[in-house]
Every structure is written in structure tokens, then in C-alpha cells.
Amino acid sequence: MRRRPPFAALWLWLMRIGVVSDTHNNLRNVARIVELFNEANVDLVVHTGDITQAKTIDVLADLSSPMVGVFGNNDQERESLNKAIATHGFQFHEPPYEVVWASRRVIIVHDPAELEGVLTPDHDLALHGHTHLQRIENRSSQLLFNPGECAGHMAGLNAVGIVELDSLEAKLIRF
């Protein structure tokens, strides 16, 4: 496992985050995702849920950056997932998870329906997964983002994303 900065120091310098969702235990794709995020030198990786099994977390342990995330509806093996998450020093939460990074108020959920009643105009960034469909939606000064498919379920649509927190710009990396 590579050496990652401690979470306590992370929030001060965080500027670009990698976003991944719905890996659904496709270990070959997850290994490629790790390569892409490491090459992109992201400060943090956010997983928006549906990891499915602990062995996926073990592959994600090769990330150069820390990882946080939320659980999805297919993350039923919580005991083994929580053990792997703790072993590798990651942090996962029940959605919605709200945090401030680089002075940006961020909300993270798995299912976009979970944003109802909790997403406010005060949020700068909302991240979600679940639909397997890419979404880059700008609403005034707010960005809603889902990188879409990365589990190989929809041929030719594999992608992860990078969000620049200073400009609130998102881009897709297709693979």
C-alpha cells in the first residue's frame, strides 16, 4: 500500500477529486480506475457507492490518494466491507454525507433520489451514482455530477470523473 496523507491534513489543500461510482466488483476495471486516478494525481477519490464486495476495496488500496465514500443499495456485505475499509484507512459513510472541502460545501449520495430534501442552494457540489448514466449539470453556481458507468455493464461507456474544486469544473475520463 502506498503512503497517503492523513485525513486530518487533507481538507486544507484538497483541490481536485476523482469520482467513481458503481464499480460492482469488476476488479479488472477497478485496477484500471486506480491507474487513471494515480496518473491524474488527484488529491482524493470519492466513491459514490455500490462497491459490492471487500475485494474491490483491496484493489482500491493501490490508490496514491485517500478515499472517502458512501454506501449504495448493493453494498450488502457491510461487515467485510467495513473491515476492508478500516484496514486500508479509507472512510465510508451512510448517505447523505456532507463535508466542506476547499471552502466548497459538498453532499454525496448514492441514489440521486437521496438528494431530495437535503440538497440546498448552499451546496456547491452534489455527487451521486446509482443510475449508471453520466451527469454533468450546472445549476447557477452548483454542480451535480455522476461519472456514470464503470462496472462494464454498459459496453463502451466506462468512465470516471475529476472535479476541480476551485472552478467547479468536471471532466470525464473514458476507458
URZIVEN-V716184 format. One record per residue. RES is the residue in one small letter. SS is DSSP state (h for helix, s for strand, l for the rest). PSI is psi in whole degrees, 0 to 359 (none if undefined). D_FIRST is the distance of its C-alpha to the first C-alpha in Angstrom with 1 decimal. Layout:
BEGIN
<<RES SS PSI D_FIRST> <RES SS PSI D_FIRST>>
END
This chain:
BEGIN
<<m l 135 0.0> <r l 158 3.8> <r l 124 6.6> <r l 152 8.8> <p l 151 12.4> <p l 149 14.0> <f h 323 16.1> <a h 325 19.2> <a h 344 19.2> <l h 315 18.2> <w h 341 21.6> <l h 326 23.5> <w h 2 22.2> <l l 127 21.0> <m l 322 22.9> <r s 131 21.5> <i s 142 19.7> <g s 140 18.6> <v s 130 20.3> <v s 148 19.8> <s l 156 21.9> <d l 53 23.0> <t l 335 20.2> <h l 39 22.1> <n l 24 19.6> <n l 90 20.1> <l h 326 16.9> <r h 314 18.1> <n h 322 18.8> <v h 320 15.5> <a h 321 13.7> <r h 321 16.3> <i h 317 15.9> <v h 314 12.3> <e h 315 13.8> <l h 314 16.7> <f h 322 15.1> <n h 320 12.9> <e h 326 16.2> <a h 354 18.1> <n l 48 16.2> <v l 152 16.7> <d l 334 16.4> <l s 148 15.6> <v s 134 15.4> <v s 125 18.1> <h s 122 18.4> <t l 23 22.1> <g l 166 22.1> <d l 58 22.7> <i l 313 19.2> <t l 303 21.2> <q l 155 18.9> <a h 331 15.7> <k h 338 14.4> <t h 318 14.3> <i h 321 11.9> <d h 323 9.6> <v h 320 9.9> <l h 344 9.7> <a l 345 6.1> <d l 2 5.7> <l l 142 8.0> <s l 341 8.5> <s l 164 10.7> <p s 165 11.3> <m s 137 13.1> <v s 164 16.4> <g s 182 18.8> <v s 158 21.9> <f l 147 22.8> <g l 179 25.2> <n l 340 28.1> <n l 8 26.3> <d l 69 23.5> <q l 338 25.6> <e l 59 23.1> <r h 321 22.3> <e h 311 21.7> <s h 324 18.9> <l h 312 17.5> <n h 323 17.7> <k h 314 16.0> <a h 319 12.9> <i h 314 13.1> <a h 319 13.4> <t h 320 10.6> <h l 4 8.0> <g l 23 10.3> <f l 171 12.2> <q s 126 16.0> <f s 149 18.5> <h s 162 22.3> <e l 139 25.5> <p l 152 27.2> <p l 144 28.7> <y s 123 26.1> <e s 140 27.6> <v s 160 26.0> <v s 122 27.1> <w s 131 24.8> <a l 43 26.4> <s l 14 29.7> <r s 131 29.5> <r s 120 30.1> <v s 139 27.8> <i s 135 28.3> <i s 129 26.0> <v s 172 27.3> <h s 297 26.9> <d s 127 30.5> <p h 338 32.5> <a h 336 35.4> <e h 349 33.3> <l h 338 34.1> <e l 126 37.8> <g l 350 39.1> <v l 335 35.9> <l l 124 35.5> <t l 167 37.8> <p l 344 38.9> <d l 342 36.9> <h l 133 33.6> <d l 327 32.5> <l s 132 29.9> <a s 126 29.6> <l s 138 26.8> <h s 173 27.2> <g s 229 26.7> <h l 316 28.6> <t l 342 31.2> <h l 15 29.2> <l l 136 31.4> <q l 141 30.5> <r s 119 32.0> <i s 97 32.3> <e s 120 35.2> <n s 126 36.5> <r s 103 38.8> <s l 245 40.4> <s l 27 37.6> <q s 140 35.2> <l s 129 32.6> <l s 127 31.9> <f s 134 29.0> <n s 119 27.6> <p l 344 25.8> <g l 214 27.2> <e l 135 26.4> <c l 6 23.0> <a l 1 23.3> <g l 10 25.8> <h l 333 28.7> <m l 101 30.8> <a l 132 31.0> <g l 2 30.5> <l l 12 29.3> <n l 129 25.5> <a s 152 24.3> <v s 175 21.9> <g s 162 23.0> <i s 131 22.5> <v s 125 24.6> <e s 113 25.8> <l l 328 26.6> <d l 320 29.2> <s l 352 31.3> <l l 42 30.3> <e s 138 30.1> <a s 145 28.0> <k s 152 27.4> <l s 144 26.3> <i s 110 24.1> <r s 145 25.5> <f l none 24.0>>
END
